[in-house]
Amino acid sequence: MEESVSVFPSSSYLNTWQSFNCARCGKGDDIAFRCDLAMSALKSMYDEGRLPRDVAEKIGYLESGAPTRQRTSARWRCREFEPR
């Protein structure tokens, strides 16, 4: 079974992260997020905010290969962020 990491402890934490990243990213628009990572983040709410480790690394929550760490802020930049 794939290792998962608790990334979004609440929906407000997820909303803050999406506002900082997805809502400003060139991959989407003001209405829809058009990114697999954004969709994975939304779906994480069905699994207590957990994401597969590789997705947590792609969105910048974890450094590649680093042990799990708890971020104190939801404002970190996604590694696949593209400015508009």
KEBALUM-708192 format. One record per residue: x, y, z of N, C-alpha, C in turn; residue number from 1. Coordinates in steps of 0.001 Angstrom, whole numbers, plus 524288, in hexadecimal, padded with zeros to 5 digits. Layout:
REM KEBALUM-708192
{{X Y Z} {X Y Z} {X Y Z} NUM};
...
REM end
This chain:
REM KEBALUM-708192
{{8033F 7FB67 80000} {80000 80000 80000} {80374 804E4 80000} 1};
{{801DC 808CD 7FCFD} {804DA 80D97 7FC83} {8049A 810CB 8018E} 2};
{{80910 812DD 8031F} {80944 8161F 807D2} {80660 81B3F 806DF} 3};
{{80351 81CDD 80ABF} {800A0 821E4 80A51} {8026F 8257E 80EB2} 4};
{{801A7 82A87 80DCC} {80371 82E93 8115D} {7FED9 83227 81295} 5};
{{7FE35 83391 81779} {7FA20 8373F 818F4} {7FBED 83CC0 8178B} 6};
{{7F965 83F1C 813AB} {7FB05 84429 811A1} {7F73C 84884 8132C} 7};
{{7F23A 84773 812A2} {7EE3B 84B6C 8139D} {7EAE5 849D6 81846} 8};
{{7EC0B 84BF1 81CEC} {7E936 84A67 821A0} {7E38F 84C54 821D1} 9};
{{7E237 85016 81E73} {7DCDB 85214 81E69} {7DBA6 85454 81907} 10};
{{7D6AD 85520 81800} {7D52D 8575D 812F7} {7D6ED 85D13 8128C} 11};
{{7D72C 85FDB 816E4} {7D904 8654B 816A1} {7DED3 86587 81546} 12};
{{7E1D6 861C3 81726} {7E766 86167 815D5} {7E7F9 8606F 80FFD} 13};
{{7E4CC 85CD4 80DE3} {7E4D0 85BBA 8084C} {7E340 86095 80534} 14};
{{7DF2D 8634B 806E3} {7DD6B 86802 80422} {7E1AC 86C31 80406} 15};
{{7E479 86CD5 80856} {7E8BF 8709F 8087D} {7ECFC 86F1F 804A4} 16};
{{7EE66 86A25 8048D} {7F272 86844 800EC} {7F0BA 8691A 7FB45} 17};
{{7EBD4 867D2 7FA10} {7E9E6 8687C 7F4B9} {7E9B4 86E43 7F331} 18};
{{7E843 871A6 7F6C7} {7E829 8773C 7F5A7} {7EDA3 87950 7F47F} 19};
{{7F17D 8773C 7F73B} {7F6EE 878E3 7F687} {7F94E 876A4 7F194} 20};
{{7F76B 87233 7EFCA} {7F9AE 86F83 7EB4C} {7F5EE 86F2C 7E6AC} 21};
{{7F20C 86BE3 7E713} {7EE9F 86A9F 7E2AD} {7EBD6 86F67 7E075} 22};
{{7E9D9 872C2 7E3CC} {7E6E8 8774B 7E200} {7EA59 87B39 7DF1E} 23};
{{7EF7D 87ADD 7DFC9} {7F323 87E7B 7DD40} {7F65E 87BE1 7D902} 24};
{{7F565 876D9 7D80F} {7F89B 873C7 7D47F} {7F6B1 87455 7CEDD} 25};
{{7FA58 87481 7CB47} {7F91C 874E4 7C5C0} {7F6B9 86FF8 7C372} 26};
{{7F6BF 86BA3 7C64C} {7F463 866D0 7C45B} {7EE74 866E4 7C4B4} 27};
{{7EC49 86A97 7C799} {7E6A1 86ACF 7C84B} {7E48B 8702C 7C712} 28};
{{7DFD3 8710F 7C8E8} {7DD87 8763B 7C864} {7DAAF 87773 7CD79} 29};
{{7D7D6 87BAF 7CDA1} {7D54A 87D45 7D27B} {7D0F8 87993 7D437} 30};
{{7CF00 8766A 7D0A8} {7CA9B 872FD 7D1E3} {7CC50 86D64 7D2F1} 31};
{{7D012 86B74 7CFED} {7D178 865EC 7D05E} {7D75A 86535 7D0D0} 32};
{{7D8E7 8616F 7D3FA} {7DE5E 85FE4 7D453} {7DF26 85B7D 7D066} 33};
{{7E2D4 85C14 7CCDD} {7E39D 8584A 7C8B1} {7E8CF 8556B 7C959} 34};
{{7E972 85315 7CDC1} {7EE61 85089 7CF04} {7ED3F 84B90 7D215} 35};
{{7F009 84768 7D0D7} {7EF58 8427B 7D3AD} {7F09D 84317 7D979} 36};
{{7F470 8465E 7DAB3} {7F5E0 8471C 7E02D} {7F18F 849E5 7E328} 37};
{{7EF1A 84DBD 7E0B5} {7EABF 85079 7E339} {7E63B 84CBE 7E439} 38};
{{7E537 8495D 7E082} {7E0FF 84592 7E12E} {7E25D 841A2 7E579} 39};
{{7E742 84002 7E5B3} {7E8F1 83C71 7E9E5} {7E845 83F03 7EF37} 40};
{{7E989 84407 7EF80} {7E8EB 846DC 7F472} {7E332 846FC 7F60F} 41};
{{7DFB5 8481B 7F25B} {7DA18 8481E 7F38F} {7D844 842BE 7F560} 42};
{{7D9EB 83EB7 7F2B4} {7D851 83964 7F414} {7DA7B 837AE 7F957} 43};
{{7DEAC 83A34 7FB23} {7E0FD 838B3 8002A} {7DD2D 83985 804A7} 44};
{{7D965 83CED 80402} {7D58F 83DE0 80825} {7D247 838FD 8093F} 45};
{{7D212 83561 80574} {7CF4D 83070 80653} {7D2AA 82C87 8094C} 46};
{{7D7AA 82DCA 80A06} {7DB47 82A52 80CC6} {7DE0A 82D42 81129} 47};
{{7DB17 83060 8140E} {7DD23 83337 81894} {7E1D2 836A4 8173F} 48};
{{7E1E0 838E6 81289} {7E60D 83C73 810FB} {7EB25 839D8 80F87} 49};
{{7EAF7 834BF 80EA0} {7EFB9 831D3 80D6B} {7F091 83189 80785} 50};
{{7F58A 831BD 805FB} {7F717 83132 80082} {7FB5C 82D19 80019} 51};
{{7FBBC 82A7A 7FB99} {8003A 82702 7FACC} {80549 82A25 7FB45} 52};
{{8094F 827AA 7FD42} {80E49 82A4B 7FE30} {8105E 82CFF 7F947} 53};
{{80FF8 82A7F 7F4B6} {81206 82CE0 7EFEE} {80F0E 831DD 7EE81} 54};
{{809FE 83210 7EF84} {806EA 836CB 7EE7D} {8086F 83B0A 7F26B} 55};
{{80930 83994 7F75B} {80ADE 83D5B 7FB5C} {8101C 83FCA 7F9E1} 56};
{{81389 83CC2 7F76E} {81885 83EDC 7F599} {817AA 8428A 7F0F8} 57};
{{8143B 8411C 7ED57} {8133C 84455 7E8B8} {810E0 849A1 7EA1D} 58};
{{80D91 849BE 7EE15} {80B34 84EC6 7EF8A} {80EB9 851E0 7F33C} 59};
{{81346 84FBB 7F487} {8170A 85298 7F7B2} {81662 851FA 7FD85} 60};
{{812E1 84E8A 7FF3B} {8122B 84DBD 804D7} {816E4 84AFE 8072F} 61};
{{8190E 8474F 80453} {81DB1 84471 8060F} {8222A 84560 80250} 62};
{{826DF 84571 80454} {82B6C 8453A 800F6} {82BE7 83F9D 7FF1B} 63};
{{82DCE 83EC5 7FA7D} {82E3F 8397F 7F862} {83169 83602 7FC0D} 64};
{{82F05 831CA 7FDCC} {831A0 82E08 80125} {83206 82F92 806DC} 65};
{{83021 83430 80846} {8308F 83605 80DAD} {82C71 83368 81116} 66};
{{82D6F 83305 8161C} {82968 830EB 81999} {824BE 834A2 819E2} 67};
{{82064 832B0 81B97} {81BAE 835E0 81C19} {81CA8 83A60 81FDD} 68};
{{81AC3 83EF3 81E77} {81B2A 84371 82201} {815F5 84646 821FB} 69};
{{814C9 848D0 82621} {80FEE 84BC2 82691} {81113 85177 82567} 70};
{{80E88 853A6 8218F} {80F13 85938 82063} {80B66 85C3C 823F2} 71};
{{80CFB 860CB 8258A} {809B3 863F4 82902} {8066E 867E4 825F9} 72};
{{80763 86861 820F4} {8047A 86BFF 81DA9} {802E2 86935 818A6} 73};
{{7FE75 86AA4 8167A} {7FCAA 8685A 8118D} {7FEBD 86B70 80CEA} 74};
{{80239 86F1D 80DEF} {80433 8726C 809B4} {809A7 870AF 8080E} 75};
{{809D2 86C61 80534} {80EAD 86AD3 802AC} {80D70 86A45 7FCE4} 76};
{{81149 86B58 7F9A5} {8107D 86B5E 7F405} {810CF 865D1 7F1DA} 77};
{{80CED 86475 7EEBA} {80CDC 85F78 7EBFD} {81167 85F56 7E823} 78};
{{813EB 85AEE 7E7A3} {8185B 85A83 7E415} {816D7 85B01 7DE55} 79};
{{811E4 85A14 7DD26} {8101E 85A68 7D7B8} {80D26 85F7B 7D69D} 80};
{{80DA3 8633E 7DA1F} {80B17 86855 7D981} {80D3B 86B1F 7D4AE} 81};
{{8099D 86D3A 7D186} {80B12 87056 7CCF1} {80865 875A0 7CD7B} 82};
{{80B76 879D2 7CE05} {8090D 87EFB 7CE86} {805B6 88052 7C9B8} 83};
{{8019E 88359 7CAA5} {7FE47 88515 7C640} {800D5 88981 7C365} 84};
REM end
